[in-house]
Amino acid sequence: MTVAVQQQKMSINQPLINLGLVKAHIIVGFGFLIIAMLMGVFYALQLNNMYPFPGIEFLSPGRIRMIHTNGVAFGFIVNVFLAGLYWAVPRLTKSKVLDDRLGWLIFWVYLFIILWTVVGILAGHGQAVEWGETPNMFSPNGSILFPIDTLVLVGLILIAIQFLTPIFKFGSKEPMYVSLWYFSVAFIWVILTYAMGNFLPEFIPGAGGATFVGLYIHDLVGLLVTPLGWGMMYFFVPSLLKKPIWSHAVSLLGFWGLAFFYPLQGVHHFIYSTIPMFAQFGAVVSTVAIEIMVVTVFINFFMTLRGRELAPVTNMPIRWFYTGMVFYVITCIQCAVHVQFWAQEFVHFTDWVVGHAHLIMFGTFGFWLIGITTDLWPRVLGKQNWWSPALHEWVFWMCTIGLASMFVALTSAGLVEGFLWKGLAPWEVSLQSVRLIWLFRTATGLLMFVGILLFAYNMYMTYTRPETEEASVGMPAVAPAK
């Protein structure tokens, strides 16, 4: 038997992409999204004096909020991104990830970590770090029983090894497509970011520790979620539009802008604090600079759309992608404004910041991940179509209208609160002034939640529908045109 025949048999018996891992991460990701959004609805009800669990410490609003934020960030976003990586990296590198068994180990250990985090937070063991509440369980004498943060770091290293192995192997032979650039740095940055945010603040008190917390909060978004998100867009958009990205040079400009400016801007969470002013001014400058870099990425993708202007109308994943890009640019323009010292006098600690966070985390990255799932779910199931393509229209408009309305409402509430506080109005006056806005915010959250439930129902019906047609999972592992 010739070597060519042997390699051909291996490629048949061992497919390039492990569809089971893709499917498992998508299922778990959307499961946690539903739980996290339900917790968000509960917390919003608390602001309307309609909290369903009053007086129950285990389900107190503060703990429910931590389940909401951690569930979205780690339960949903990271899981579905991992699904996208198991699909994209083998196609971009033309080789399998390091080991499927390692992939399943990562899946189950990561699921355990998230569930342990949920239990620990509800039991009152959350740490006092935003998005770093992952609990370490303590015994009565104060010793750590289960060092979960250390386990997370080990897991992040294993994820890096799993995907960087084929990437480095491919990069040593051929020029890498820009998606692989983004993926590679994300795996490395997140290890450093997580260690910084979950260990250093415990040993550095006061303003120094707060500085690291601010860097961790922002770098987790900018040095993990952002490079994974843009890397996915550089893979999926050209593939679905069937045309190369408009400018490879501009894509690298955005990459290096992200690498140079983003790590410096986390301190803008602490404007007017006791952190040295040179660090605060540096954070403001780097924040404005990174927004300029984002505009170049935005231009690159909309120039790619030339000649395919109707694609967002006819292609549902493309519609999710480009709507998320519009929300991304709005978020970045808003960020460049509200980090200014004069703006911080009005919007700091107000609902303006809450609206900003929802627009970036759900409106951008959430929309992108829903779009990725819209494209991948029938493929990994071996189906040609979704059970109900028409249901996607309802889901899209419920999520888009709900999120846009929530963003406008919270931004408006933030301005009302800020001007009242600036005028030294009593705290109770600000609460009464935004009471109806908070009620509207709850209604918009319910609209999005129902939309996600419909999306999950469509996933389930597509999964259970009997069909023998084969999806295009065996298409050549070729990267999008450069």
C-alpha positions as CSV (number, residue, x, y, z in Angstrom):
1,M,0.0,0.0,0.0
2,T,1.5,3.4,-1.0
3,V,2.0,6.2,1.4
4,A,-0.6,8.3,-0.5
5,V,-3.2,5.7,-0.1
6,Q,-2.4,5.3,3.6
7,Q,-2.7,9.0,4.2
8,Q,-6.0,9.0,2.3
9,K,-7.4,6.3,4.5
10,M,-6.2,8.1,7.6
11,S,-8.0,11.3,6.5
12,I,-11.2,9.2,6.0
13,N,-11.0,7.4,9.3
14,Q,-9.8,10.4,11.3
15,P,-11.6,13.5,10.0
16,L,-9.9,16.9,10.2
17,I,-12.5,18.3,12.5
18,N,-14.0,16.7,15.6
19,L,-17.6,17.5,15.2
20,G,-18.5,16.1,18.6
21,L,-16.3,18.7,20.3
22,V,-17.8,21.5,18.2
23,K,-21.3,20.3,19.0
24,A,-20.6,19.8,22.8
25,H,-19.2,23.3,23.3
26,I,-22.1,24.9,21.4
27,I,-24.7,23.0,23.5
28,V,-23.1,23.8,26.8
29,G,-22.5,27.4,25.7
30,F,-26.1,28.1,24.9
31,G,-27.2,26.2,28.0
32,F,-25.2,28.6,30.2
33,L,-26.4,31.6,28.1
34,I,-30.0,30.7,29.0
35,I,-29.1,30.4,32.7
36,A,-27.1,33.6,32.7
37,M,-29.9,35.6,30.9
38,L,-32.5,34.3,33.4
39,M,-30.3,35.5,36.2
40,G,-30.1,38.9,34.5
41,V,-33.9,39.1,34.4
42,F,-34.1,38.2,38.1
43,Y,-31.6,41.0,38.9
44,A,-33.5,43.5,36.8
45,L,-36.7,42.6,38.7
46,Q,-34.9,43.4,41.9
47,L,-34.4,46.9,40.7
48,N,-38.1,47.1,40.1
49,N,-38.9,45.9,43.7
50,M,-40.2,42.6,42.2
51,Y,-37.4,40.3,43.2
52,P,-38.8,36.7,43.3
53,F,-36.4,35.5,46.1
54,P,-36.5,38.1,48.9
55,G,-34.7,37.1,52.1
56,I,-33.0,34.0,50.6
57,E,-29.3,34.4,51.2
58,F,-28.3,31.7,48.8
59,L,-30.2,33.5,46.0
60,S,-29.4,37.1,47.0
61,P,-29.3,39.7,44.2
62,G,-25.6,40.2,44.4
63,R,-24.8,36.6,43.9
64,I,-27.4,36.3,41.2
65,R,-25.6,39.1,39.3
66,M,-22.3,37.4,39.5
67,I,-23.9,34.3,38.0
68,H,-25.2,36.5,35.2
69,T,-21.9,38.1,34.3
70,N,-19.7,35.0,34.7
71,G,-22.3,32.8,32.9
72,V,-22.2,35.1,29.9
73,A,-18.4,35.6,29.8
74,F,-17.1,32.1,30.7
75,G,-20.1,29.8,30.2
76,F,-21.4,31.1,26.9
77,I,-18.7,33.2,25.2
78,V,-15.7,31.0,25.9
79,N,-17.5,27.8,25.1
80,V,-18.9,28.8,21.8
81,F,-15.6,30.4,20.8
82,L,-13.9,27.0,21.6
83,A,-16.5,25.4,19.2
84,G,-15.5,27.9,16.5
85,L,-11.8,27.2,17.1
86,Y,-12.3,23.5,16.7
87,W,-13.9,24.3,13.4
88,A,-11.7,27.0,12.1
89,V,-8.1,26.1,13.2
90,P,-8.0,22.7,11.4
91,R,-9.3,24.4,8.2
92,L,-6.8,27.2,8.4
93,T,-3.8,25.0,9.3
94,K,-4.9,22.0,7.2
95,S,-4.2,19.7,10.2
96,K,-6.0,18.4,13.3
97,V,-5.6,20.0,16.7
98,L,-3.0,18.3,18.9
99,D,-5.3,15.6,20.4
100,D,-9.0,14.9,20.5
101,R,-8.7,13.2,23.9
102,L,-7.1,16.4,25.2
103,G,-10.1,18.3,23.8
104,W,-12.6,16.1,25.7
105,L,-10.5,16.5,28.9
106,I,-10.5,20.3,28.5
107,F,-14.3,20.2,27.8
108,W,-15.2,18.2,31.0
109,V,-12.7,20.0,33.3
110,Y,-13.9,23.4,32.0
111,L,-17.5,22.3,32.6
112,F,-16.6,21.3,36.1
113,I,-14.9,24.7,36.7
114,I,-18.0,26.6,35.6
115,L,-20.4,24.5,37.7
116,W,-18.0,24.8,40.7
117,T,-17.9,28.6,40.1
118,V,-21.7,28.7,40.2
119,V,-22.0,26.7,43.3
120,G,-19.2,28.6,45.0
121,I,-20.6,32.0,44.2
122,L,-24.1,31.1,45.4
123,A,-22.6,29.7,48.6
124,G,-20.9,33.1,49.2
125,H,-17.3,32.2,48.3
126,G,-16.9,34.6,45.3
127,Q,-13.7,36.7,45.2
128,A,-13.9,40.5,45.1
129,V,-12.6,40.9,41.5
130,E,-14.9,41.8,38.7
131,W,-15.1,38.7,36.4
132,G,-12.6,37.1,38.7
133,E,-15.2,35.9,41.2
134,T,-14.1,32.3,40.5
135,P,-14.1,31.0,44.1
136,N,-11.4,29.2,45.9
137,M,-13.1,27.0,48.6
138,F,-11.7,27.5,52.1
139,S,-11.7,25.3,55.2
140,P,-12.8,26.7,58.6
141,N,-9.1,27.5,59.5
142,G,-8.7,29.6,56.3
143,S,-6.7,27.1,54.2
144,I,-7.6,26.6,50.6
145,L,-9.4,23.3,49.9
146,F,-9.6,23.5,46.2
147,P,-7.4,26.0,44.3
148,I,-9.7,26.6,41.3
149,D,-7.8,29.5,40.0
150,T,-4.7,27.3,39.6
151,L,-6.8,24.7,37.8
152,V,-8.0,27.4,35.4
153,L,-4.5,28.5,34.6
154,V,-3.5,24.9,33.9
155,G,-6.5,24.5,31.7
156,L,-5.6,27.7,29.8
157,I,-2.2,26.4,29.2
158,L,-3.6,23.1,27.8
159,I,-5.9,25.0,25.5
160,A,-3.0,27.0,24.2
161,I,-1.0,23.8,23.6
162,Q,-4.0,22.2,21.9
163,F,-4.4,24.9,19.3
164,L,-0.9,26.4,19.0
165,T,0.6,23.1,18.0
166,P,-1.1,23.0,14.6
167,I,-0.8,26.8,14.2
168,F,3.0,26.8,14.8
169,K,3.5,23.7,12.7
170,F,1.6,25.4,9.8
171,G,3.3,28.8,10.4
172,S,6.8,27.3,10.1
173,K,6.0,26.3,6.5
174,E,3.6,28.8,5.1
175,P,2.5,32.4,5.8
176,M,-0.3,32.5,8.3
177,Y,-3.7,34.0,7.6
178,V,-4.6,36.9,9.9
179,S,-7.1,34.8,11.8
180,L,-4.3,32.6,13.1
181,W,-2.4,35.8,14.2
182,Y,-5.4,36.8,16.4
183,F,-5.9,33.3,17.7
184,S,-2.3,32.8,18.6
185,V,-1.9,35.9,20.7
186,A,-5.3,35.3,22.4
187,F,-4.1,32.0,23.8
188,I,-0.9,33.6,25.2
189,W,-2.4,36.8,26.5
190,V,-5.2,35.2,28.4
191,I,-2.8,33.1,30.5
192,L,-1.0,36.3,31.6
193,T,-4.2,38.3,32.0
194,Y,-5.9,35.6,34.2
195,A,-2.8,35.2,36.4
196,M,-2.5,39.0,36.8
197,G,-6.2,39.5,37.7
198,N,-6.7,36.5,40.0
199,F,-3.4,36.4,41.9
200,L,-1.7,39.8,42.1
201,P,-4.6,41.8,43.7
202,E,-4.5,39.4,46.7
203,F,-0.9,40.5,47.5
204,I,-1.0,44.2,46.4
205,P,-3.3,46.3,48.6
206,G,-4.9,49.7,47.9
207,A,-4.6,51.6,44.6
208,G,-1.9,49.2,43.3
209,G,-4.3,46.2,43.6
210,A,-7.1,48.2,42.0
211,T,-4.9,49.0,39.0
212,F,-4.4,45.3,38.3
213,V,-8.2,44.7,38.8
214,G,-8.9,47.4,36.2
215,L,-6.4,46.0,33.8
216,Y,-7.8,42.5,34.3
217,I,-11.4,43.5,33.6
218,H,-10.5,45.3,30.4
219,D,-7.8,43.0,29.1
220,L,-10.0,39.9,29.5
221,V,-12.3,41.6,26.9
222,G,-9.5,43.1,24.8
223,L,-6.9,40.4,24.9
224,L,-9.1,37.3,24.8
225,V,-12.6,37.9,23.5
226,T,-11.7,40.6,21.0
227,P,-8.9,38.8,19.2
228,L,-10.9,35.6,19.1
229,G,-13.9,37.5,17.8
230,W,-12.1,39.4,15.1
231,G,-10.2,36.2,14.2
232,M,-13.5,34.4,13.7
233,M,-14.9,37.2,11.6
234,Y,-11.8,37.2,9.3
235,F,-12.5,33.5,8.9
236,F,-16.3,33.2,8.5
237,V,-17.1,36.4,6.6
238,P,-14.9,35.8,3.6
239,S,-16.0,32.1,3.6
240,L,-19.7,33.0,3.5
241,L,-19.3,35.9,1.1
242,K,-17.1,33.8,-1.1
243,K,-14.6,36.6,-1.7
244,P,-11.3,37.6,0.0
245,I,-11.1,40.2,2.7
246,W,-10.7,43.7,1.2
247,S,-7.2,44.4,2.6
248,H,-4.8,42.0,4.3
249,A,-2.6,45.0,5.2
250,V,-5.4,46.8,7.0
251,S,-6.2,43.6,8.9
252,L,-2.7,43.5,10.2
253,L,-2.9,47.2,11.1
254,G,-5.8,46.4,13.3
255,F,-3.9,43.5,14.8
256,W,-0.9,45.5,15.8
257,G,-3.0,48.4,17.0
258,L,-4.8,46.0,19.3
259,A,-1.5,44.5,20.5
260,F,0.1,47.9,21.2
261,F,-2.7,50.0,22.7
262,Y,-5.2,47.7,24.4
263,P,-3.0,46.5,27.3
264,L,-2.5,50.1,28.5
265,Q,-6.2,51.2,28.8
266,G,-7.6,49.3,31.8
267,V,-6.9,52.1,34.2
268,H,-9.6,54.2,32.6
269,H,-12.0,52.4,34.9
270,F,-10.5,54.4,37.8
271,I,-10.4,58.0,36.5
272,Y,-10.1,60.5,39.3
273,S,-8.8,57.8,41.7
274,T,-5.6,57.8,43.7
275,I,-3.8,55.9,40.9
276,P,-1.0,58.1,39.6
277,M,-2.3,60.6,37.0
278,F,0.3,59.6,34.3
279,A,-1.3,56.2,34.3
280,Q,-4.8,57.7,34.0
281,F,-3.8,60.0,31.2
282,G,-2.0,57.1,29.4
283,A,-5.1,55.0,29.7
284,V,-7.3,57.7,28.1
285,V,-4.8,58.2,25.2
286,S,-4.5,54.5,24.5
287,T,-8.3,54.1,24.6
288,V,-8.8,56.8,22.0
289,A,-6.0,55.2,19.9
290,I,-7.5,51.7,20.0
291,E,-10.8,53.1,18.8
292,I,-9.1,54.5,15.8
293,M,-7.7,51.1,15.1
294,V,-11.2,49.6,15.4
295,V,-12.4,52.0,12.7
296,T,-9.8,50.5,10.3
297,V,-11.2,47.0,11.0
298,F,-14.7,48.2,10.5
299,I,-13.8,49.8,7.1
300,N,-12.0,46.6,6.1
301,F,-15.1,44.5,6.6
302,F,-17.6,46.9,5.0
303,M,-15.3,47.3,2.0
304,T,-15.3,43.5,1.8
305,L,-19.1,43.7,1.6
306,R,-18.9,45.7,-1.7
307,G,-20.6,43.8,-4.4
308,R,-22.4,41.7,-1.8
309,E,-24.6,44.4,-0.3
310,L,-27.6,42.2,-0.1
311,A,-25.8,39.5,1.8
312,P,-27.0,40.7,5.3
313,V,-30.6,40.5,3.9
314,T,-30.3,37.0,2.4
315,N,-27.6,35.4,4.6
316,M,-28.6,35.1,8.3
317,P,-25.0,34.5,9.7
318,I,-23.7,37.5,7.8
319,R,-26.6,39.6,9.2
320,W,-25.6,38.7,12.8
321,F,-21.9,39.4,12.0
322,Y,-22.4,42.9,10.5
323,T,-25.0,43.9,13.0
324,G,-22.5,43.0,15.7
325,M,-19.9,45.1,13.9
326,V,-22.2,48.1,13.9
327,F,-22.7,47.7,17.6
328,Y,-19.0,47.3,18.1
329,V,-18.2,50.7,16.5
330,I,-21.0,52.4,18.5
331,T,-19.5,50.9,21.6
332,C,-16.0,52.1,20.8
333,I,-17.1,55.6,19.9
334,Q,-19.0,55.7,23.2
335,C,-15.9,54.4,25.0
336,A,-13.7,57.1,23.5
337,V,-16.1,59.7,24.8
338,H,-16.8,58.4,28.3
339,V,-13.2,57.9,29.3
340,Q,-12.6,61.6,29.0
341,F,-12.2,63.3,32.3
342,W,-15.1,65.7,31.8
343,A,-17.4,62.8,30.8
344,Q,-16.4,60.8,33.8
345,E,-17.8,63.5,36.1
346,F,-21.3,62.6,34.8
347,V,-21.4,58.9,33.8
348,H,-19.2,57.1,36.4
349,F,-21.1,54.6,38.4
350,T,-24.3,55.3,36.4
351,D,-26.4,53.1,34.1
352,W,-24.5,54.5,31.2
353,V,-21.7,52.0,31.9
354,V,-24.2,49.1,32.2
355,G,-25.7,49.9,28.8
356,H,-22.1,50.0,27.4
357,A,-21.3,46.6,28.8
358,H,-24.4,45.0,27.4
359,L,-23.8,46.4,23.9
360,I,-20.3,45.0,23.7
361,M,-20.7,41.7,25.4
362,F,-24.1,40.7,23.9
363,G,-24.6,43.1,21.0
364,T,-21.2,42.4,19.5
365,F,-19.6,39.1,20.7
366,G,-23.0,37.5,21.5
367,F,-24.3,38.4,18.1
368,W,-21.1,37.0,16.4
369,L,-21.4,33.8,18.3
370,I,-25.1,33.4,17.4
371,G,-24.1,34.0,13.8
372,I,-21.3,31.4,14.0
373,T,-23.8,28.9,15.5
374,T,-26.4,29.7,12.9
375,D,-23.8,28.7,10.3
376,L,-22.3,25.7,12.0
377,W,-25.2,23.9,13.8
378,P,-26.7,22.2,10.8
379,R,-23.3,21.3,9.5
380,V,-22.2,19.5,12.7
381,L,-25.5,17.6,12.7
382,G,-25.2,16.6,9.1
383,K,-28.3,18.6,8.1
384,Q,-28.8,20.8,5.2
385,N,-31.0,23.4,6.8
386,W,-32.4,24.5,10.1
387,W,-35.7,23.2,11.3
388,S,-37.3,26.6,10.9
389,P,-35.2,29.2,9.0
390,A,-38.1,31.6,9.4
391,L,-37.7,31.4,13.2
392,H,-34.3,33.0,12.8
393,E,-36.0,36.2,11.6
394,W,-38.0,36.4,14.9
395,V,-34.9,35.7,17.0
396,F,-32.8,38.3,15.2
397,W,-35.3,41.1,15.5
398,M,-36.2,40.2,19.1
399,C,-32.6,40.3,20.1
400,T,-31.7,43.4,18.0
401,I,-34.7,45.5,19.0
402,G,-34.4,44.4,22.6
403,L,-30.7,45.2,22.9
404,A,-30.9,48.5,21.0
405,S,-33.8,49.6,23.2
406,M,-32.1,48.5,26.4
407,F,-28.9,50.4,25.3
408,V,-30.8,53.6,24.6
409,A,-32.8,53.3,27.9
410,L,-29.7,52.6,30.1
411,T,-27.7,55.4,28.4
412,S,-30.5,57.8,29.0
413,A,-30.8,56.7,32.6
414,G,-27.1,57.2,33.0
415,L,-27.3,60.7,31.8
416,V,-30.3,61.5,34.1
417,E,-28.5,60.0,37.1
418,G,-25.2,61.7,36.3
419,F,-26.7,65.2,36.0
420,L,-28.8,64.8,39.1
421,W,-25.7,63.6,41.1
422,K,-23.6,66.5,39.6
423,G,-26.3,68.8,40.9
424,L,-26.1,67.3,44.4
425,A,-29.7,66.0,44.2
426,P,-30.7,63.5,46.9
427,W,-30.1,59.9,46.0
428,E,-33.8,59.1,46.3
429,V,-34.5,61.6,43.6
430,S,-32.3,59.8,41.1
431,L,-34.0,56.5,41.9
432,Q,-37.4,57.9,41.3
433,S,-36.3,59.6,38.1
434,V,-35.1,56.3,36.5
435,R,-37.8,54.0,37.9
436,L,-39.8,53.7,34.7
437,I,-36.6,53.4,32.6
438,W,-35.6,50.4,34.8
439,L,-39.0,48.9,34.2
440,F,-38.5,49.3,30.4
441,R,-35.1,47.8,30.7
442,T,-36.6,44.7,32.3
443,A,-39.1,44.4,29.4
444,T,-36.3,44.6,26.8
445,G,-34.3,42.0,28.7
446,L,-37.3,39.7,28.7
447,L,-37.6,40.2,24.9
448,M,-34.0,39.1,24.3
449,F,-34.4,36.2,26.7
450,V,-37.4,34.9,24.8
451,G,-35.5,35.3,21.6
452,I,-32.7,33.1,22.9
453,L,-35.2,30.5,24.1
454,L,-36.6,30.4,20.5
455,F,-33.1,30.0,19.1
456,A,-32.4,27.1,21.5
457,Y,-35.8,25.5,20.5
458,N,-34.8,25.8,16.9
459,M,-31.5,24.1,17.7
460,Y,-33.3,21.3,19.5
461,M,-35.8,20.7,16.7
462,T,-33.0,20.7,14.1
463,Y,-31.1,18.2,16.2
464,T,-34.1,15.8,16.6
465,R,-35.5,16.2,13.0
466,P,-34.7,13.0,11.1
467,E,-32.8,13.6,7.9
468,T,-30.3,11.6,5.9
469,E,-28.8,14.5,3.9
470,E,-25.2,15.1,4.4
471,A,-23.9,18.6,5.3
472,S,-20.7,19.9,3.8
473,V,-18.4,18.9,6.6
474,G,-16.0,17.2,4.2
475,M,-15.2,20.3,2.2
476,P,-11.5,21.0,1.6
477,A,-9.7,22.5,4.6
478,V,-8.7,25.7,2.7
479,A,-8.4,29.0,4.4
480,P,-10.4,32.0,3.1
481,A,-8.6,33.8,0.2
482,K,-5.9,36.1,1.3
